[in-house]
Amino acid sequence: TTRENTTENTALKNAVDSLEQVALENKRLEEEKKASNMWTTNFYVDEFGEPTTNGFIQNTTPIAGLMSNTATQNSDINVTFLISSEKDVAFQIYEYAGRTPIKVYGNNVERYNVVVKAGEEKFKMQGINYADRISFDERNSKQLNKLFLTNEKLSFLVTEQKNRTSKYVFVIENTNDYVGTYKKFTNLAK
């Protein structure tokens, strides 16, 4: 009976190991599928909520990240990119992973230092929030678009210039289907 118990235990252990391998493979395939469907095209809407002919590229699901400031440390954020052209890149940050992006009101603007790490290289940029998104000038937009086309992991550090205690960090693990979405988008724009 001891021999039977050992055989049963070995069979059970092998079955559990096999199930764990299947679960790991399923998780890997799910992550791969998620990454391959990260980007989509969409259209801005008018004052009546109707789609316009002005399109943009955006991430299909929010990009998760963290924020820290004087009131909180490592709180969740979500980020959505809005890419209207290679010359017009912006993103919205949703603090506490909420539903409303960070905003400025009236004639105010908020300036941000943005550092993007791709591989071992770091790219320093400035973004400006005029309303509900951090936008980049033509030069920085082109640089960001070029980085998205590399299929690399991109790490972002966003810091308010005025209030350097507010920091936002997020990572795009890979941009592998951006190339196809960008080609589709540029064909739609023609």
Accessible surface in RSA format (square Angstrom, percent):
REM  Atomic radii and reference values for relative SASA: ProtOr
REM  Chains: A
REM  Algorithm: Lee & Richards
REM  Probe-radius: 1.40
REM  Slices: 20
REM RES _ NUM      All-atoms   Total-Side   Main-Chain    Non-polar    All polar
REM                ABS   REL    ABS   REL    ABS   REL    ABS   REL    ABS   REL
RES THR A   1   131.68  93.7  97.54  98.9  34.14  81.4  68.86  92.5  62.82  95.0
RES THR A   2   106.10  75.5 103.95 105.4   2.15   5.1  71.26  95.7  34.84  52.7
RES ARG A   3   203.18  85.3 195.87  99.8   7.31  17.4  72.68  99.3 130.50  79.1
RES GLU A   4   110.36  63.4 105.93  80.1   4.43  10.5  39.46  76.3  70.90  57.9
RES ASN A   5    83.88  57.8  83.02  80.2   0.86   2.1  17.04  41.0  66.84  64.6
RES THR A   6    80.38  57.2  77.85  78.9   2.52   6.0  61.28  82.3  19.10  28.9
RES THR A   7    87.17  62.0  82.39  83.5   4.77  11.4  67.03  90.0  20.14  30.4
RES GLU A   8   113.43  65.1 107.19  81.1   6.25  14.9  42.25  81.7  71.18  58.1
RES ASN A   9    95.78  66.0  91.19  88.1   4.58  11.0  24.19  58.2  71.58  69.2
RES THR A  10    71.37  50.8  67.45  68.4   3.92   9.3  52.53  70.6  18.83  28.5
RES ALA A  11    58.50  53.8  49.16  75.9   9.35  21.3  53.89  75.9   4.61  12.2
RES LEU A  12   116.80  65.0 112.65  80.6   4.15  10.4 116.19  81.6   0.60   1.6
RES LYS A  13   128.14  62.5 122.48  75.1   5.66  13.5  96.80  87.1  31.33  33.4
RES ASN A  14    83.95  57.9  81.51  78.8   2.44   5.9  25.62  61.7  58.33  56.4
RES ALA A  15    50.90  46.8  41.56  64.1   9.33  21.2  49.89  70.3   1.00   2.7
RES VAL A  16    66.17  43.5  66.10  59.8   0.08   0.2  66.17  57.5   0.00   0.0
RES ASP A  17    54.39  38.1  53.32  53.1   1.08   2.5  24.40  57.4  29.99  29.9
RES SER A  18    65.37  55.2  59.61  79.6   5.76  13.3  33.07  70.4  32.30  45.3
RES LEU A  19   122.86  68.4 119.04  85.2   3.83   9.6 119.41  83.9   3.46   9.3
RES GLU A  20    95.27  54.7  92.06  69.6   3.22   7.7  35.69  69.0  59.59  48.7
RES GLN A  21   116.70  65.3 113.82  83.2   2.88   6.9  40.68  86.6  76.03  57.7
RES VAL A  22    84.68  55.7  82.47  74.7   2.20   5.3  84.68  73.6   0.00   0.0
RES ALA A  23    60.05  55.2  50.37  77.7   9.67  22.0  55.62  78.3   4.43  11.7
RES LEU A  24   109.68  61.1 104.94  75.1   4.74  11.9 105.68  74.2   4.00  10.8
RES GLU A  25    74.92  43.0  72.47  54.8   2.46   5.8  39.74  76.9  35.19  28.7
RES ASN A  26    86.68  59.8  81.36  78.6   5.32  12.8  24.81  59.7  61.86  59.8
RES LYS A  27   135.22  66.0 128.63  78.9   6.60  15.7  77.12  69.4  58.10  61.9
RES ARG A  28   116.93  49.1 110.89  56.5   6.04  14.4  72.56  99.2  44.37  26.9
RES LEU A  29    82.02  45.7  78.28  56.0   3.74   9.4  78.56  55.2   3.46   9.3
RES GLU A  30    90.93  52.2  88.59  67.0   2.34   5.6  35.30  68.3  55.63  45.4
RES GLU A  31    86.49  49.7  83.48  63.2   3.01   7.2  33.78  65.3  52.71  43.0
RES GLU A  32    93.90  53.9  87.26  66.0   6.64  15.8  38.42  74.3  55.48  45.3
RES LYS A  33   127.38  62.1 121.48  74.5   5.90  14.1  72.13  64.9  55.26  58.9
RES LYS A  34   115.70  56.4 104.64  64.2  11.05  26.3  65.39  58.9  50.31  53.6
RES ALA A  35    22.88  21.0  16.35  25.2   6.53  14.8  22.73  32.0   0.15   0.4
RES SER A  36    45.93  38.8  40.06  53.5   5.87  13.5  29.87  63.6  16.05  22.5
RES ASN A  37    79.05  54.5  75.07  72.5   3.98   9.6  26.06  62.7  52.99  51.2
RES MET A  38    28.77  14.9  26.23  17.4   2.53   6.0  19.95  17.0   8.82  11.7
RES TRP A  39    10.41   4.2   0.04   0.0  10.37  24.3   0.04   0.0  10.37  16.8
RES THR A  40    49.44  35.2  45.36  46.0   4.08   9.7  24.35  32.7  25.09  37.9
RES THR A  41    26.04  18.5  10.04  10.2  16.01  38.2   1.32   1.8  24.73  37.4
RES ASN A  42    67.84  46.8  64.81  62.6   3.03   7.3   3.58   8.6  64.26  62.1
RES PHE A  43    83.59  41.8  74.79  46.3   8.80  22.9  74.79  45.3   8.80  25.2
RES TYR A  44    62.42  29.1  59.59  33.9   2.83   7.4  56.90  42.8   5.52   6.8
RES VAL A  45    90.96  59.9  67.62  61.2  23.34  56.3  67.62  58.7  23.34  63.3
RES ASP A  46    51.39  36.0  36.98  36.8  14.42  34.1  21.66  51.0  29.73  29.7
RES GLU A  47   149.95  86.1 105.30  79.7  44.65 106.3  62.98 121.8  86.97  71.0
RES PHE A  48   158.51  79.3 128.56  79.6  29.95  77.9 136.34  82.7  22.16  63.4
RES GLY A  49    49.52  61.1   0.00   N/A  49.52  61.1  25.85  70.9  23.67  53.0
RES GLU A  50   102.02  58.6 101.91  77.1   0.11   0.3  29.93  57.9  72.09  58.9
RES PRO A  51    94.76  69.1  73.19  66.7  21.57  78.4  73.19  60.4  21.57 134.0
RES THR A  52    41.90  29.8  27.51  27.9  14.39  34.3  36.09  48.5   5.80   8.8
RES THR A  53   132.85  94.5 108.94 110.4  23.90  57.0  84.45 113.4  48.40  73.2
RES ASN A  54    93.84  64.7  89.24  86.2   4.60  11.1  17.85  42.9  76.00  73.5
RES GLY A  55    15.47  19.1   0.00   N/A  15.47  19.1   3.79  10.4  11.68  26.2
RES PHE A  56    14.19   7.1  14.19   8.8   0.00   0.0  14.19   8.6   0.00   0.0
RES ILE A  57     0.12   0.1   0.12   0.1   0.00   0.0   0.12   0.1   0.00   0.0
RES GLN A  58    35.02  19.6  35.02  25.6   0.00   0.0   2.09   4.4  32.93  25.0
RES ASN A  59     4.19   2.9   0.40   0.4   3.79   9.1   0.00   0.0   4.19   4.0
RES THR A  60    67.50  48.0  35.29  35.8  32.21  76.8  33.69  45.2  33.81  51.1
RES THR A  61    82.68  58.8  79.99  81.1   2.69   6.4  60.83  81.7  21.85  33.0
RES PRO A  62    79.45  57.9  61.81  56.3  17.64  64.1  62.12  51.3  17.33 107.7
RES ILE A  63    11.69   6.7   7.26   5.4   4.43  10.7  11.69   8.4   0.00   0.0
RES ALA A  64    75.63  69.5  60.56  93.5  15.07  34.3  60.73  85.5  14.90  39.5
RES GLY A  65    11.88  14.7   0.00   N/A  11.88  14.7   9.09  24.9   2.79   6.3
RES LEU A  66    78.76  43.9  77.79  55.7   0.97   2.4  77.85  54.7   0.90   2.4
RES MET A  67     3.19   1.7   1.90   1.3   1.29   3.1   3.19   2.7   0.00   0.0
RES SER A  68    25.62  21.7  24.32  32.5   1.31   3.0  15.88  33.8   9.74  13.6
RES ASN A  69    28.31  19.5  24.40  23.6   3.91   9.4   7.08  17.0  21.23  20.5
RES THR A  70   124.01  88.2  83.48  84.6  40.54  96.6  63.14  84.8  60.87  92.0
RES ALA A  71    89.31  82.1  49.19  75.9  40.12  91.3  58.65  82.6  30.66  81.2
RES THR A  72    25.19  17.9  15.88  16.1   9.31  22.2  14.15  19.0  11.04  16.7
RES GLN A  73   130.00  72.7 109.22  79.8  20.78  49.5  56.65 120.6  73.35  55.6
RES ASN A  74   101.31  69.9  84.50  81.7  16.81  40.5  15.61  37.6  85.70  82.8
RES SER A  75    20.42  17.3  13.49  18.0   6.93  16.0  10.11  21.5  10.31  14.4
RES ASP A  76    84.47  59.2  80.70  80.3   3.76   8.9  13.52  31.8  70.95  70.8
RES ILE A  77     0.76   0.4   0.00   0.0   0.76   1.8   0.00   0.0   0.76   2.1
RES ASN A  78    31.64  21.8  31.64  30.6   0.00   0.0   2.09   5.0  29.55  28.6
RES VAL A  79     0.00   0.0   0.00   0.0   0.00   0.0   0.00   0.0   0.00   0.0
RES THR A  80    19.43  13.8  19.43  19.7   0.00   0.0   8.78  11.8  10.65  16.1
RES PHE A  81     0.00   0.0   0.00   0.0   0.00   0.0   0.00   0.0   0.00   0.0
RES LEU A  82    14.06   7.8  12.54   9.0   1.52   3.8  12.54   8.8   1.52   4.1
RES ILE A  83     0.05   0.0   0.05   0.0   0.00   0.0   0.05   0.0   0.00   0.0
RES SER A  84    28.68  24.2  18.66  24.9  10.02  23.1  14.12  30.1  14.56  20.4
RES SER A  85    42.91  36.3  40.83  54.5   2.08   4.8  36.65  78.0   6.27   8.8
RES GLU A  86    69.99  40.2  67.81  51.3   2.18   5.2   7.41  14.3  62.58  51.1
RES LYS A  87   105.44  51.4  96.55  59.2   8.89  21.2  42.45  38.2  62.98  67.1
RES ASP A  88    65.24  45.7  64.51  64.2   0.74   1.7  16.29  38.3  48.95  48.8
RES VAL A  89     0.00   0.0   0.00   0.0   0.00   0.0   0.00   0.0   0.00   0.0
RES ALA A  90     4.29   3.9   4.29   6.6   0.00   0.0   4.29   6.0   0.00   0.0
RES PHE A  91     0.00   0.0   0.00   0.0   0.00   0.0   0.00   0.0   0.00   0.0
RES GLN A  92    15.83   8.8  15.39  11.2   0.43   1.0   0.43   0.9  15.39  11.7
RES ILE A  93     0.32   0.2   0.00   0.0   0.32   0.8   0.00   0.0   0.32   0.9
RES TYR A  94    37.08  17.3  37.08  21.1   0.00   0.0  16.18  12.2  20.90  25.8
RES GLU A  95    50.00  28.7  43.13  32.6   6.88  16.4   6.75  13.1  43.25  35.3
RES TYR A  96   126.33  59.0 105.37  59.9  20.96  54.5  91.29  68.6  35.04  43.2
RES ALA A  97    44.30  40.7  23.78  36.7  20.52  46.7  23.78  33.5  20.52  54.3
RES GLY A  98    33.36  41.1   0.00   N/A  33.36  41.1  24.60  67.5   8.76  19.6
RES ARG A  99   228.59  96.0 198.88 101.4  29.72  70.8  81.14 110.9 147.45  89.4
RES THR A 100    85.10  60.5  72.57  73.6  12.52  29.8  41.78  56.1  43.32  65.5
RES PRO A 101    16.29  11.9  13.25  12.1   3.04  11.0  13.25  10.9   3.04  18.9
RES ILE A 102    24.74  14.1  17.52  13.1   7.22  17.4  24.74  17.8   0.00   0.0
RES LYS A 103    92.10  44.9  66.27  40.7  25.83  61.5  17.19  15.5  74.91  79.8
RES VAL A 104    22.63  14.9  11.21  10.1  11.42  27.5  14.63  12.7   8.00  21.7
RES TYR A 105   154.06  71.9 148.86  84.7   5.20  13.5 121.49  91.3  32.56  40.1
RES GLY A 106    74.83  92.3   0.00   N/A  74.83  92.3  42.29 116.1  32.54  72.9
RES ASN A 107   158.76 109.5 125.24 121.0  33.51  80.7  39.15  94.2 119.60 115.6
RES ASN A 108    98.55  68.0  91.60  88.5   6.95  16.7  18.35  44.2  80.20  77.5
RES VAL A 109    64.52  42.5  42.21  38.2  22.32  53.8  42.21  36.7  22.32  60.5
RES GLU A 110    22.76  13.1  21.90  16.6   0.86   2.1   3.40   6.6  19.36  15.8
RES ARG A 111   107.07  45.0 103.73  52.9   3.34   8.0  28.09  38.4  78.98  47.9
RES TYR A 112     6.56   3.1   6.56   3.7   0.00   0.0   0.00   0.0   6.56   8.1
RES ASN A 113    41.72  28.8  40.99  39.6   0.73   1.8  17.76  42.7  23.96  23.2
RES VAL A 114     0.47   0.3   0.00   0.0   0.47   1.1   0.00   0.0   0.47   1.3
RES VAL A 115    36.09  23.7  34.93  31.6   1.16   2.8  34.93  30.4   1.16   3.1
RES VAL A 116     0.00   0.0   0.00   0.0   0.00   0.0   0.00   0.0   0.00   0.0
RES LYS A 117    80.51  39.3  78.71  48.3   1.80   4.3  29.96  27.0  50.54  53.8
RES ALA A 118     7.21   6.6   2.64   4.1   4.57  10.4   2.64   3.7   4.57  12.1
RES GLY A 119    41.20  50.8   0.00   N/A  41.20  50.8  31.85  87.4   9.36  21.0
RES GLU A 120   162.87  93.5 135.46 102.5  27.41  65.3  68.75 133.0  94.12  76.8
RES GLU A 121   109.91  63.1 106.01  80.2   3.90   9.3  38.85  75.1  71.06  58.0
RES LYS A 122   133.24  65.0 106.95  65.6  26.29  62.6  49.96  45.0  83.28  88.7
RES PHE A 123    40.46  20.2  36.98  22.9   3.47   9.0  40.46  24.5   0.00   0.0
RES LYS A 124   167.12  81.5 141.16  86.6  25.95  61.8  84.62  76.2  82.49  87.9
RES MET A 125    11.17   5.8   1.44   1.0   9.73  23.2   7.00   5.9   4.18   5.5
RES GLN A 126    98.35  55.0  92.55  67.6   5.80  13.8  27.04  57.5  71.31  54.1
RES GLY A 127     0.28   0.4   0.00   N/A   0.28   0.4   0.25   0.7   0.03   0.1
RES ILE A 128    35.81  20.4  35.81  26.7   0.00   0.0  35.81  25.8   0.00   0.0
RES ASN A 129     0.30   0.2   0.30   0.3   0.00   0.0   0.00   0.0   0.30   0.3
RES TYR A 130   134.07  62.6 121.27  69.0  12.80  33.3  90.58  68.1  43.48  53.6
RES ALA A 131    54.91  50.5  50.83  78.4   4.09   9.3  53.73  75.7   1.19   3.1
RES ASP A 132    33.33  23.3  33.30  33.1   0.04   0.1   5.86  13.8  27.48  27.4
RES ARG A 133    69.65  29.2  68.84  35.1   0.81   1.9  22.68  31.0  46.97  28.5
RES ILE A 134     0.42   0.2   0.42   0.3   0.00   0.0   0.42   0.3   0.00   0.0
RES SER A 135    29.83  25.2  27.02  36.1   2.80   6.5  15.55  33.1  14.27  20.0
RES PHE A 136    12.66   6.3   0.00   0.0  12.66  32.9   2.39   1.4  10.27  29.4
RES ASP A 137    81.81  57.3  65.50  65.2  16.31  38.6  46.54 109.5  35.27  35.2
RES GLU A 138    87.97  50.5  81.59  61.7   6.38  15.2  27.13  52.5  60.84  49.7
RES ARG A 139   172.14  72.3 163.33  83.3   8.81  21.0  79.15 108.2  92.99  56.4
RES ASN A 140     5.96   4.1   5.91   5.7   0.05   0.1   0.05   0.1   5.91   5.7
RES SER A 141     0.00   0.0   0.00   0.0   0.00   0.0   0.00   0.0   0.00   0.0
RES LYS A 142    83.13  40.6  78.63  48.2   4.49  10.7  36.61  33.0  46.52  49.6
RES GLN A 143    50.17  28.1  47.22  34.5   2.95   7.0  14.34  30.5  35.83  27.2
RES LEU A 144     0.00   0.0   0.00   0.0   0.00   0.0   0.00   0.0   0.00   0.0
RES ASN A 145     3.58   2.5   3.58   3.5   0.00   0.0   0.01   0.0   3.56   3.4
RES LYS A 146   136.07  66.4 133.78  82.1   2.29   5.5  80.47  72.4  55.60  59.2
RES LEU A 147     8.24   4.6   8.24   5.9   0.00   0.0   8.24   5.8   0.00   0.0
RES PHE A 148     0.00   0.0   0.00   0.0   0.00   0.0   0.00   0.0   0.00   0.0
RES LEU A 149    61.55  34.3  47.36  33.9  14.19  35.7  47.58  33.4  13.97  37.6
RES THR A 150    59.86  42.6  34.47  34.9  25.40  60.5  42.58  57.2  17.28  26.1
RES ASN A 151    72.29  49.8  55.95  54.1  16.33  39.3  14.06  33.8  58.23  56.3
RES GLU A 152    69.59  40.0  65.09  49.2   4.50  10.7  27.48  53.1  42.12  34.4
RES LYS A 153   107.00  52.2  99.45  61.0   7.55  18.0  47.08  42.4  59.93  63.8
RES LEU A 154     0.00   0.0   0.00   0.0   0.00   0.0   0.00   0.0   0.00   0.0
RES SER A 155    29.51  24.9  28.14  37.5   1.37   3.2  17.78  37.9  11.73  16.4
RES PHE A 156     2.09   1.0   0.00   0.0   2.09   5.4   1.24   0.7   0.86   2.5
RES LEU A 157    68.89  38.4  68.08  48.7   0.81   2.0  68.08  47.8   0.81   2.2
RES VAL A 158     0.00   0.0   0.00   0.0   0.00   0.0   0.00   0.0   0.00   0.0
RES THR A 159    15.17  10.8  15.17  15.4   0.00   0.0   8.79  11.8   6.38   9.6
RES GLU A 160    24.46  14.0  24.46  18.5   0.00   0.0   0.24   0.5  24.22  19.8
RES GLN A 161    42.36  23.7  33.54  24.5   8.82  21.0  15.07  32.1  27.29  20.7
RES LYS A 162   167.97  81.9 131.84  80.9  36.13  86.0  93.97  84.6  74.00  78.8
RES ASN A 163    62.91  43.4  58.47  56.5   4.44  10.7  16.76  40.3  46.15  44.6
RES ARG A 164   147.51  61.9 139.63  71.2   7.88  18.8  58.39  79.8  89.12  54.0
RES THR A 165    69.14  49.2  57.30  58.1  11.84  28.2  62.71  84.2   6.43   9.7
RES SER A 166     7.58   6.4   7.51  10.0   0.07   0.2   0.87   1.8   6.71   9.4
RES LYS A 167    92.90  45.3  91.83  56.3   1.07   2.5  36.00  32.4  56.90  60.6
RES TYR A 168     4.66   2.2   4.66   2.6   0.00   0.0   1.47   1.1   3.18   3.9
RES VAL A 169    69.12  45.5  68.01  61.6   1.11   2.7  68.01  59.1   1.11   3.0
RES PHE A 170     2.45   1.2   0.00   0.0   2.45   6.4   2.45   1.5   0.00   0.0
RES VAL A 171    49.97  32.9  37.33  33.8  12.64  30.5  37.33  32.4  12.64  34.3
RES ILE A 172     1.69   1.0   0.03   0.0   1.66   4.0   1.69   1.2   0.00   0.0
RES GLU A 173   115.82  66.5 103.71  78.5  12.12  28.8  57.92 112.0  57.90  47.3
RES ASN A 174    45.87  31.6  43.46  42.0   2.41   5.8  11.70  28.2  34.17  33.0
RES THR A 175     0.21   0.2   0.00   0.0   0.21   0.5   0.21   0.3   0.00   0.0
RES ASN A 176    63.39  43.7  47.32  45.7  16.07  38.7  19.91  47.9  43.48  42.0
RES ASP A 177    30.08  21.1  25.32  25.2   4.77  11.3  21.54  50.7   8.55   8.5
RES TYR A 178     0.00   0.0   0.00   0.0   0.00   0.0   0.00   0.0   0.00   0.0
RES VAL A 179    42.22  27.8  42.16  38.2   0.05   0.1  42.16  36.6   0.05   0.1
RES GLY A 180    44.94  55.4   0.00   N/A  44.94  55.4  36.30  99.6   8.65  19.4
RES THR A 181    14.24  10.1  10.19  10.3   4.05   9.6   4.62   6.2   9.62  14.5
RES TYR A 182    36.57  17.1  36.57  20.8   0.00   0.0  23.32  17.5  13.25  16.3
RES LYS A 183   127.36  62.1 126.27  77.5   1.10   2.6  76.60  68.9  50.76  54.1
RES LYS A 184   119.93  58.5 112.53  69.0   7.40  17.6  71.15  64.0  48.78  52.0
RES PHE A 185    12.70   6.4  12.70   7.9   0.00   0.0  12.70   7.7   0.00   0.0
RES THR A 186    44.37  31.6  42.25  42.8   2.12   5.1  32.01  43.0  12.36  18.7
RES ASN A 187    96.45  66.5  82.00  79.2  14.46  34.8  24.48  58.9  71.98  69.6
RES LEU A 188    97.24  54.2  69.89  50.0  27.35  68.7  73.91  51.9  23.33  62.8
RES ALA A 189    78.78  72.4  36.89  56.9  41.89  95.3  48.83  68.8  29.96  79.4
RES LYS A 190   195.33  95.3 129.92  79.7  65.41 155.7 115.52 104.0  79.81  85.0
END  Absolute sums over single chains surface
CHAIN  1 A    12028.5      10323.4       1705.2       6463.4       5565.1
END  Absolute sums over all chains
TOTAL         12028.5      10323.4       1705.2       6463.4       5565.1
